[in-house]
């Protein structure tokens, strides 16, 4: 059976109004990554980190999926084979479009206890000292994988890559590992590889095919070829 594994990154959601790390003037441009996306930053200033993710959570709640999200949901519904979507995005737009996804970097809708690892639905606003409903510790944090932490579901993702016939990367920079190495794992498995992005990336040479342009245009075109 044909099996497509798709990795999606921030570029997929940019046209839904959610900026990437590198957009000028966006939420990320106002903060150093070390301050808002590392365990050390959270330890230094939990209020700043909660304020940042509260803003991102509110922004994502208002955002709507674009044509690229809807096209991938269509691919999962209509492709005569298996379609696995692995996302680096935490915004929940895949689910709003109707896709099922593997969240390797967590989700804005989740809260995590730094003490006992219990997870629960995050309120729209979190604050320092958030009480864990399981152990009672005041250790609640966003259920987001920060820089320096191990992404989720890596064993499951590795199994999918080892068994895929097509691997696609959409809207991801190719600068963050381990995700940047997925194309090599797929190639070792003999998969066809395609990169869909606005521009070439650090790992473009590893792909056999490239589709360049806005995600809302090139992803529906690619999906139409497959279904």
SEBA-106436 format. One record per atom (N, C-alpha, C, O): x negated, y, z; residue in three letters. Coordinates in steps of 0.2 Angstrom, whole numbers, plus 5000, padded with zeros to 4 digits. Each point is the difference from the previous one (the first is absolute). Example, Ala and Ser with C-alpha at 12.3 -4.5 7.8 and 13.67 -1.06 7.14 Angstrom:
% SEBA-106436
493449725039ALA500450065000ALA499650065000ALA499549995003ALA500750064993SER499650065001SER500450055003SER499750065001SER
//
This chain:
% SEBA-106436
499649945000UNK500450065000UNK499650065000UNK499550015004UNK500750044992UNK499650065000UNK500150045007UNK500550005003UNK498950034999UNK500050045006UNK499750064999UNK499450014998UNK500950055003UNK499850075000UNK499850025007UNK500550005004UNK498950024997UNK499950045007UNK499950074998UNK499550024996UNK500850035007UNK500050074999UNK499750035006UNK500349995006UNK499250054994UNK499850055005UNK500250074999UNK499850024994UNK500550015010UNK500250074999UNK499750045005UNK499949985006UNK500050094992UNK499750055005UNK500450064999UNK500550014997UNK499250045006UNK500350075001UNK500250034994UNK500550045000UNK499249944994UNK500150034994UNK500749984998UNK500450044996UNK499949915006UNK500749974998UNK500550055003UNK500550014997UNK499450025009UNK500550045003UNK499950074999UNK500450045003UNK499049984994UNK499950074999UNK500650044997UNK500150065001UNK500249914994UNK500550034996UNK500750005004UNK500550034998UNK499549945008UNK500550015004UNK499950055006UNK500450015004UNK499150034995UNK499850055004UNK499649995006UNK499950045004UNK499849904996UNK499649985005UNK499350004998UNK499849964996UNK499850095006UNK499350014997UNK499549945002UNK500149975005UNK499450034991UNK499549955001UNK499550035005UNK500050065002UNK499549905000UNK499550035005UNK499650064997UNK499850055004UNK500249954989UNK499550054997UNK500450064997UNK499750044997UNK501049965004UNK500350064998UNK499950065003UNK500050005007UNK499850064990UNK499950065003UNK500750035003UNK500550004996UNK499450035010UNK500650035003UNK500549955003UNK500550025003UNK499449914996UNK500449955003UNK499949995007UNK499550035003UNK500949935000UNK499949995008UNK499349975001UNK499750025005UNK500049944991UNK499449975002UNK499450064999UNK499549995004UNK500650054992UNK499550064999UNK500050045006UNK499550045001UNK501049965003UNK499950045006UNK499749975006UNK499950035005UNK499949914994UNK499649965006UNK499549964997UNK499949984995UNK499650015010UNK499449954998UNK500349935002UNK500349995005UNK499549974990UNK500249935001UNK499849975007UNK500449965003UNK499050064999UNK499749985006UNK500550025006UNK500049975006UNK500350084994UNK500450035005UNK500749975001UNK500349995005UNK500049994989UNK500749975000UNK500149934997UNK500549975001UNK499050004997UNK500049934997UNK499549955003UNK499849964996UNK500050055010UNK499549955003UNK500249995007UNK500350055003UNK499549905000UNK500149985007UNK499750065005UNK500350025005UNK499150004993UNK499650055004UNK500450065000UNK500050045005UNK500349984989UNK500450065000UNK500650005004UNK500250055003UNK500149894997UNK500650005005UNK499850005007UNK500450035004UNK499049944998UNK499850005007UNK499850085002UNK500150015005UNK499650024990UNK499950075002UNK500650055000UNK500050045005UNK500449954991UNK500650054999UNK500649964998UNK500250014994UNK500149965010UNK500649964998UNK500650054998UNK500449984996UNK499650085007UNK500650044998UNK499950024993UNK500550004996UNK498950025001UNK499950014993UNK500249954996UNK500350014995UNK499549935007UNK500149944995UNK500849995000UNK500249984995UNK500150025011UNK500749995000UNK500450064995UNK500449984997UNK499350085004UNK500350054996UNK500049994993UNK500450014996UNK499049965002UNK499849994993UNK500549954997UNK500350004995UNK499849945009UNK500449954997UNK500750015001UNK500449984996UNK499850065009UNK500750035000UNK500250034994UNK500550004997UNK499050055001UNK500150044994UNK500149954994UNK500450014995UNK499149945004UNK500049954995UNK500749965000UNK500349994995UNK499949995011UNK500649965001UNK500650044997UNK500449974997UNK499750095005UNK500550044998UNK500050014993UNK500550004996UNK498950025001UNK499950014993UNK500349934996UNK500350014995UNK499449945007UNK500249934997UNK500749995000UNK500349974995UNK500150045011UNK500749995001UNK500450044995UNK500549984998UNK499250085000UNK500450044995UNK499949984993UNK500350024995UNK499149955003UNK499849984994UNK500449954996UNK500349955004UNK499750054990UNK500449954996UNK499549964995UNK499650044998UNK500649905001UNK499549964995UNK500150044993UNK500550024998UNK498949974998UNK500050034994UNK500149944995UNK500149945002UNK499850074991UNK500149954995UNK499549945001UNK500249954998UNK499250075004UNK499549945001UNK500349955005UNK499949944999UNK500350095007UNK500249955005UNK500649964998UNK500149945001UNK500450094995UNK500649974998UNK499849954994UNK500349945000UNK499250074996UNK499749954995UNK499749945004UNK500249954997UNK499550065008UNK499749945003UNK500549965004UNK499949945000UNK500650095002UNK500649975003UNK500349954995UNK500249955001UNK499950084993UNK500349974994UNK499549944998UNK500349944999UNK499150075001UNK499549944999UNK500149945004UNK500049954998UNK500150075009UNK500149955005UNK500749964998UNK500049945001UNK500550104997UNK500649974999UNK500049954994UNK500349955000UNK499450084994UNK500149974994UNK499449964997UNK500149964995UNK499450045008UNK499449974997UNK500149925001UNK500249985005UNK499649984990UNK500149935000UNK499449975003UNK499649964997UNK500350055010UNK499449985004UNK500050045006UNK500550025002UNK498949975002UNK500050045006UNK499650064999UNK499650014997UNK500750045007UNK499750075000UNK499950025008UNK500550015003UNK498950004998UNK499850025007UNK499750075000UNK499550014996UNK500850035008UNK499850075000UNK499650015007UNK500349995005UNK499150034995UNK499650025006UNK499950074999UNK499850034996UNK500450015010UNK499950075000UNK499650035005UNK500049975006UNK499650084992UNK499650045005UNK500450055003UNK499950045004UNK500749974993UNK500550065002UNK500449985006UNK500149945001UNK500050115003UNK500449995006UNK500650045000UNK500450005005UNK499850024989UNK500650045000UNK500749974999UNK500550035001UNK499549914998UNK500749964999UNK500350014994UNK500649984999UNK499150054996UNK500450024994UNK500149934996UNK500550004996UNK499149955004UNK500149944997UNK500649975002UNK500449984996UNK499750025011UNK500649975002UNK500750044998UNK500549974999UNK499450095001UNK500650044998UNK500249994993UNK500650004998UNK498949984998UNK500149984993UNK500349934999UNK500249984995UNK499749985010UNK500349935000UNK499449955000UNK500249944999UNK499250085001UNK499549955000UNK499849975007UNK500250035005UNK499649914995UNK499749975006UNK499250004999UNK499749994995UNK500050035011UNK499250024999UNK499749975006UNK500349995005UNK499050014994UNK499549985006UNK499750075001UNK499750034996UNK500449995011UNK499750075002UNK499349985003UNK500049995006UNK499550024990UNK499349995003UNK499850055004UNK499549995004UNK500850074996UNK499850065004UNK500550025005UNK500050055003UNK500549914998UNK500550015005UNK500650054997UNK500050004994UNK500450035010UNK500650044998UNK500150055005UNK500049995006UNK500250074991UNK500250055004UNK500649995005UNK500150035005UNK500349924992UNK500649985004UNK499949965006UNK500449985004UNK498950004997UNK499949965006UNK499650035005UNK499650054999UNK500549925007UNK499550025006UNK499749945002UNK500249955000UNK499250065003UNK499649955003UNK499750025007UNK499850055001UNK500249905003UNK499750015007UNK499349984999UNK499849944999UNK499850115003UNK499349995000UNK499749955006UNK499449985000UNK501150015004UNK499849965006UNK500249924999UNK499549965001UNK501150034996UNK500249934999UNK500149984993UNK500249944999UNK499850104996UNK500149994993UNK500749994999UNK500249984994UNK500350035010UNK500750004999UNK500250054994UNK499750065001UNK500749924995UNK500250054995UNK500850015000UNK500449965002UNK499850114997UNK500750015000UNK500150064995UNK499650034998UNK501149985000UNK500150064996UNK499850065003UNK500250025006UNK499550024990UNK499750075003UNK500650055000UNK500450004995UNK499750045010UNK500450055000UNK499850064995UNK499449994998UNK501050055000UNK499850054995UNK499450045002UNK499650024997UNK500449995010UNK499550045003UNK499749965006UNK500349985004UNK499050014995UNK499749965006UNK499550065003UNK499950054998UNK499949935009UNK499750055004UNK499549965004UNK500049945001UNK499450095001UNK499649975005UNK500349975006UNK500550035003UNK499349914999UNK500349965006UNK500649974998UNK500449985004UNK499850004989UNK500549974998UNK500049935003UNK499649965000UNK501050025004UNK500049945004UNK500249944995UNK500450004996UNK499249955005UNK500149944996UNK500649965003UNK500049995006UNK500549994990UNK500649975003UNK499949935002UNK500449975004UNK499050004995UNK499849935002UNK499650005006UNK500249965005UNK499350084996UNK499649995006UNK500050065004UNK499850005006UNK500550054992UNK500150065004UNK499450055000UNK500050055004UNK499549934992UNK499450055000UNK500150064996UNK500450004995UNK499350065007UNK500150064997UNK499550004994UNK499750054999UNK500349904996UNK499550004995UNK500349994993UNK499749974996UNK500950065003UNK500350004993UNK499650044995UNK499850065002UNK500149914992UNK499650044995UNK500449984993UNK500449955000UNK499550094995UNK500249984994UNK499849934998UNK499449995001UNK501049974996UNK499849934997UNK499650014993UNK500349984995UNK499250065005UNK499650024994UNK499349975001UNK499750015005UNK500149964990UNK499349985000UNK499550064998UNK500050034995UNK499649985010UNK499650064999UNK499349984998UNK499849945000UNK499850114998UNK499349984997UNK499649975006UNK500050035006UNK499749924992UNK499649965005UNK500449945003UNK499749965004UNK500950044994UNK500549945003UNK500149954994UNK499950024994UNK500249925008UNK500149954995UNK500750004997UNK500550005004UNK499650004989UNK500750004997UNK500449945002UNK499749955002UNK500950054998UNK500449955001UNK500149954995UNK499950024994UNK500349925007UNK500149944996UNK499549994995UNK500149984994UNK499350025008UNK499449994995UNK500049934998UNK499849994994UNK500349965010UNK500049934998UNK500549994995UNK499949964995UNK500750065006UNK500649994995UNK499950034994UNK500149984994UNK499650085006UNK499850044994UNK499549964996UNK500049994994UNK499549985009UNK499549974997UNK500249934996UNK499849994995UNK500749985008UNK500449944997UNK500350024994UNK500049974995UNK500450095005UNK500350024994UNK499550024995UNK500249984994UNK499350055007UNK499550024995UNK499749944997UNK499950004994UNK500049955010UNK499749944998UNK500449964995UNK499849964996UNK500950055004UNK500449974996UNK500450044995UNK500549984997UNK499250085002UNK500450044995UNK499850004993UNK499449984999UNK501050034996UNK499850004993UNK499950074997UNK499750014995UNK500650045009UNK500050074998UNK499950045006UNK500349995005UNK499250054995UNK499950055006UNK500050074997UNK499750024995UNK500750025008UNK500150074998UNK499850055006UNK500349985006UNK499450074993UNK499950055005UNK500350074998UNK499950024994UNK500550015010UNK500450054998UNK499950065005UNK500250005006UNK499550064991UNK500050065004UNK499649995006UNK500150035006UNK499349934994UNK499649995006UNK499350024997UNK499849994995UNK499850055010UNK499450034998UNK499449954999UNK499550024996UNK500549925006UNK499549965000UNK499450015004UNK499449984999UNK500750075006UNK499550025005UNK500049975006UNK499550005004UNK501049964998UNK500149985007UNK500049925000UNK500449974996UNK499150005007UNK500049935001UNK500449985006UNK500050035005UNK500349914995UNK499949944995UNK500450004994UNK499949964995UNK500650095005UNK500450004994UNK499750014993UNK500249974995UNK499250075005UNK499750014994UNK499649944997UNK499950004995UNK500149955010UNK499749944997UNK500549954998UNK499849944998UNK500850075002UNK500549954998UNK500049984993UNK500149954998UNK499750104997UNK499949994993UNK499549954999UNK500149954996UNK499450055008UNK499449954999UNK500349935002UNK499949954997UNK500550055009UNK500349935002UNK500449974995UNK500049944998UNK500450114999UNK500549974994UNK499649984994UNK500249954997UNK499350085002UNK499649984994UNK499749935001UNK500049964995UNK499750035011UNK499849945001UNK500549945000UNK499849954998UNK500850075003UNK500649954999UNK500249994993UNK500449964998UNK499350084997UNK500250004993UNK500550044998UNK500349994995UNK499950065009UNK500650044999UNK499850054995UNK499550034999UNK501049994997UNK500050064996UNK500150065004UNK500350005005UNK499350064994UNK500050055004UNK500250074997UNK499750014994UNK500750035009UNK500250064997UNK500050065005UNK500349995006UNK499550064992UNK500050065005UNK500450064997UNK500050014994UNK500550015010UNK500450054998UNK499950065005UNK500150005006UNK499750064991UNK499850065004UNK500050064996UNK500050004994UNK500050065009UNK499950064997UNK499350014997UNK500050034994UNK499549945009UNK499350014997UNK499649935002UNK500349965003UNK499250044994UNK499549945001UNK499850015008UNK500050055003UNK499849894999UNK499850005007UNK499349965001UNK499749984995UNK500150025011UNK499449975002UNK499949924998UNK499549984999UNK501149995000UNK500049934998UNK500349994993UNK500249944999UNK499950114997UNK500349994994UNK499749954995UNK500349964997UNK499050045004UNK499649954995UNK500249935002UNK499849954996UNK500550035010UNK500149935002UNK500749984996UNK500149945000UNK500350114998UNK500649984996UNK499949994993UNK499650034997UNK500849925000UNK500049994993UNK500550044996UNK499950014994UNK500650025009UNK500450054997UNK500250065004UNK500049995006UNK500150074991UNK500150065004UNK500650034997UNK500150014993UNK500450025011UNK500550044998UNK499950065003UNK500150015007UNK499950054990UNK499850065003UNK500650054999UNK500350014995UNK499950025011UNK500650054999UNK500350005007UNK499949965005UNK500750084995UNK500450005007UNK500349935001UNK500249974995UNK499850015011UNK500349945002UNK500749994998UNK500249954997UNK500250115003UNK500749994998UNK500149994993UNK500649984997UNK498950034999UNK500049984992UNK499749944999UNK500349964996UNK499150035006UNK499749944998UNK500249935003UNK500049954997UNK500250065010UNK500349935003UNK500649984997UNK500049944999UNK500550105000UNK500649974996UNK499849974993UNK500349954998UNK499250084999UNK499849984993UNK499749935001UNK500249954996UNK499450045009UNK499749945001UNK500549945002UNK499949954998UNK500550075007UNK500549955002UNK500549984994UNK500149944999UNK500050114996UNK500449984995UNK499749954995UNK500349954997UNK499050055003UNK499749954996UNK500049935003UNK500049954997UNK500150055010UNK500049935003UNK500749975001UNK500049945000UNK500550105000UNK500749975001UNK500450014993UNK500549975000UNK
//
